Amino acid sequence: MGQVFKAGEFVKLQVARITEQGIYLDAEEEPEIFMPGGEIRGNPAKYEFVWVGLYLNKGRLTATMKLDKIALRFSQPAIEVKKGDLVTGMIYNLTEAGAFLRTAEGYLGHIAVVDMVGRVEVGQRVEGRVTFVREDGRLNLSMRPLKEVGRLSDAEKLLEFMRRRKGSMPYSDETPPEVIMDKFGISKKAFKRALGKLMKDGLAEQHQGWTHLRRSAAGEPPESQP
């Protein structure tokens, strides 16, 4: 027997038919679920899988690609959640300001770009640490561990990266923040903290925009700068 869907859910369904009025989505053994033209984002193609939110329209289960609409409609204030708690949810929207997620309980959370680890996508389930509970019950979250734990983790990441490159990398305190985020998925501030630890521990040094491991950390002479 196929999955039984209900209003308020986020689901990934395949485009079955495209009409002038909208799109019909394959719901396995259930009847096809209709998505009106006004609820479509982009140009989904036939057989493509898309993330949609479900709601009732005149008693009929209907789909929308405007996931923020469903998230808001079926959300719950995070009354019993406190700073430092870990919550898990699904990313339903991405903007230049960061990612938005909803938990299984219906809590809504926002993860700022600087608090994200790596790249995330709509539909991805992530775990976040609560950094602030707003008056309206929404959450500010961070995917990064606590500062000290994160500093050690980031330092290990940089150490391993340079070891794979025979002891050096063309990144340093002078590297632009957007390059750091794209390459390592961390903020410039976190990058500098991690580099600072490696240098304080005598494992790395910087020279003309490059960072090199010392012989004891690399296991072999560092790669020469081109």
C-alpha positions as CSV (number, residue, x, y, z in Angstrom):
1,M,0.0,0.0,0.0
2,G,1.3,3.5,-0.9
3,Q,2.1,6.3,1.5
4,V,-0.9,8.2,2.8
5,F,-0.3,11.9,2.5
6,K,-1.8,14.7,4.7
7,A,-2.0,18.4,4.8
8,G,1.0,20.2,6.3
9,E,3.5,17.7,5.0
10,F,6.6,18.4,2.9
11,V,7.0,15.6,0.3
12,K,9.1,14.9,-2.8
13,L,6.9,13.9,-5.7
14,Q,7.3,13.2,-9.4
15,V,5.7,15.4,-12.1
16,A,3.2,13.1,-13.9
17,R,1.3,15.5,-16.2
18,I,1.6,19.2,-17.1
19,T,-1.6,21.1,-18.2
20,E,-2.5,24.7,-18.8
21,Q,-4.1,24.8,-15.3
22,G,-1.1,23.3,-13.4
23,I,0.8,20.2,-12.7
24,Y,-0.4,16.7,-11.6
25,L,2.0,14.9,-9.3
26,D,2.3,11.1,-9.0
27,A,1.3,10.0,-5.5
28,E,1.9,6.3,-6.0
29,E,-1.2,4.4,-5.1
30,E,-3.1,7.5,-4.1
31,P,-4.9,9.7,-6.7
32,E,-2.7,12.3,-8.4
33,I,-2.1,15.4,-6.5
34,F,-2.8,18.7,-8.3
35,M,-0.6,21.8,-8.1
36,P,-2.3,24.9,-9.5
37,G,-0.2,27.1,-11.8
38,G,0.0,29.9,-9.2
39,E,1.7,27.5,-6.7
40,I,4.5,26.5,-9.2
41,R,8.1,27.9,-8.9
42,G,10.4,27.6,-11.9
43,N,9.6,25.3,-14.8
44,P,9.4,21.7,-13.5
45,A,9.6,19.2,-16.4
46,K,7.7,15.9,-16.8
47,Y,9.2,13.1,-14.7
48,E,11.2,15.6,-12.6
49,F,11.0,15.2,-8.8
50,V,10.1,18.3,-6.9
51,W,9.6,19.2,-3.2
52,V,6.1,20.4,-2.4
53,G,4.0,21.3,0.6
54,L,0.5,19.9,0.9
55,Y,-2.7,21.7,2.0
56,L,-6.4,21.2,1.6
57,N,-8.3,23.3,-1.0
58,K,-12.1,22.7,-0.9
59,G,-11.4,19.4,0.8
60,R,-9.0,18.2,-1.8
61,L,-5.3,17.6,-1.1
62,T,-3.4,20.2,-3.1
63,A,0.4,20.9,-3.6
64,T,2.5,24.0,-3.6
65,M,6.1,24.7,-4.3
66,K,5.9,27.8,-2.1
67,L,7.1,25.8,0.9
68,D,7.3,28.9,3.2
69,K,3.5,29.2,2.8
70,I,3.0,25.7,4.3
71,A,5.7,26.1,6.9
72,L,4.0,29.3,8.3
73,R,0.5,27.9,8.1
74,F,1.3,24.7,10.0
75,S,3.9,26.1,12.4
76,Q,4.0,25.9,16.2
77,P,5.8,28.2,18.6
78,A,8.8,26.5,20.2
79,I,7.6,27.0,23.8
80,E,9.5,24.2,25.5
81,V,12.8,24.7,23.6
82,K,15.7,26.6,25.1
83,K,19.1,28.0,24.1
84,G,21.6,25.2,23.6
85,D,19.1,22.5,22.6
86,L,19.6,20.5,19.4
87,V,16.7,20.3,16.9
88,T,16.4,18.6,13.6
89,G,14.4,19.8,10.7
90,M,14.0,20.0,6.9
91,I,15.2,23.0,4.9
92,Y,12.3,24.5,3.1
93,N,13.7,27.8,1.9
94,L,17.1,29.4,1.0
95,T,17.8,33.1,0.7
96,E,20.9,35.3,0.7
97,A,20.4,35.6,4.5
98,G,20.6,31.9,5.1
99,A,18.4,28.8,5.4
100,F,14.9,28.2,6.9
101,L,13.8,24.9,8.4
102,R,10.8,23.3,10.0
103,T,11.0,20.5,12.6
104,A,8.7,17.6,12.8
105,E,7.0,19.4,15.8
106,G,6.3,22.3,13.5
107,Y,8.9,24.7,14.9
108,L,10.4,27.2,12.5
109,G,14.1,28.0,12.6
110,H,16.6,30.2,10.7
111,I,20.2,29.5,10.1
112,A,22.3,32.5,9.1
113,V,24.9,32.0,6.4
114,V,27.8,32.3,8.9
115,D,26.2,29.5,11.0
116,M,25.9,27.1,8.1
117,V,28.3,24.2,7.6
118,G,28.9,23.5,3.9
119,R,26.2,23.8,1.3
120,V,22.6,22.9,2.1
121,E,19.6,22.3,-0.2
122,V,15.9,22.5,0.0
123,G,14.6,19.1,1.3
124,Q,17.8,18.4,3.2
125,R,17.4,17.4,6.9
126,V,19.9,19.1,9.2
127,E,20.6,19.4,12.9
128,G,21.0,22.8,14.5
129,R,21.9,24.2,17.9
130,V,19.5,26.8,19.3
131,T,21.2,30.1,19.8
132,F,18.2,32.2,20.5
133,V,14.4,31.7,21.0
134,R,12.4,34.6,19.7
135,E,9.3,36.0,21.3
136,D,7.2,34.6,18.6
137,G,8.5,31.1,19.3
138,R,10.8,30.9,16.2
139,L,14.4,29.8,16.6
140,N,17.7,31.1,15.6
141,L,20.0,28.1,14.9
142,S,23.6,27.2,14.2
143,M,24.9,24.1,12.5
144,R,28.3,24.9,13.9
145,P,29.4,23.3,17.2
146,L,30.3,25.4,20.2
147,K,33.2,27.7,19.6
148,E,36.0,25.7,21.2
149,V,34.8,22.4,19.7
150,G,34.3,24.1,16.3
151,R,37.8,25.6,16.5
152,L,39.4,22.2,17.0
153,S,37.2,20.7,14.3
154,D,38.0,23.4,11.8
155,A,41.8,23.2,12.6
156,E,41.7,19.5,11.9
157,K,39.9,20.2,8.6
158,L,42.6,22.7,7.5
159,L,45.4,20.4,8.7
160,E,44.0,17.5,6.6
161,F,43.5,19.7,3.6
162,M,47.1,20.9,3.6
163,R,48.4,17.4,4.1
164,R,46.6,16.3,1.0
165,R,48.3,19.2,-0.8
166,K,51.8,18.1,0.4
167,G,51.8,20.7,3.1
168,S,50.5,24.0,1.8
169,M,47.5,25.9,0.6
170,P,47.0,29.3,-1.2
171,Y,44.7,30.6,1.6
172,S,45.6,32.7,4.6
173,D,44.3,35.6,6.8
174,E,44.3,37.7,3.6
175,T,41.9,35.4,1.7
176,P,38.4,37.0,1.1
177,P,35.5,35.7,3.2
178,E,33.5,34.5,0.2
179,V,36.5,32.3,-1.0
180,I,36.8,30.8,2.5
181,M,33.1,30.0,2.6
182,D,33.1,28.5,-0.8
183,K,36.2,26.3,-0.2
184,F,35.7,25.2,3.4
185,G,32.1,26.0,4.3
186,I,33.1,28.1,7.3
187,S,33.2,31.9,8.0
188,K,36.3,34.0,7.7
189,K,36.2,34.4,11.5
190,A,36.1,30.7,12.1
191,F,38.9,30.2,9.5
192,K,41.2,32.7,11.3
193,R,40.5,31.0,14.7
194,A,41.4,27.6,13.2
195,L,44.6,29.0,11.6
196,G,45.5,30.7,14.8
197,K,45.4,27.4,16.7
198,L,47.6,25.7,14.1
199,M,50.1,28.5,14.3
200,K,50.0,28.7,18.1
201,D,50.6,24.9,18.3
202,G,53.6,25.4,16.0
203,L,52.0,23.3,13.2
204,A,51.7,26.0,10.5
205,E,53.0,29.3,9.3
206,Q,51.9,31.9,6.7
207,H,54.0,33.5,4.0
208,Q,52.9,35.8,1.1
209,G,49.2,34.8,1.2
210,W,50.0,31.1,1.5
211,T,49.8,28.8,4.6
212,H,52.4,26.1,5.0
213,L,52.6,23.2,7.5
214,R,55.8,22.9,9.4
215,R,57.8,19.7,8.6
216,S,56.7,18.0,11.9
217,A,53.0,18.5,10.9
218,A,53.3,17.7,7.2
219,G,55.6,14.8,7.3
220,E,57.5,16.1,4.3
221,P,58.8,19.5,3.0
222,P,56.0,21.9,2.1
223,E,55.0,22.5,-1.5
224,S,56.8,25.4,-3.1
225,Q,54.7,28.4,-4.0
226,P,54.3,28.7,-7.8
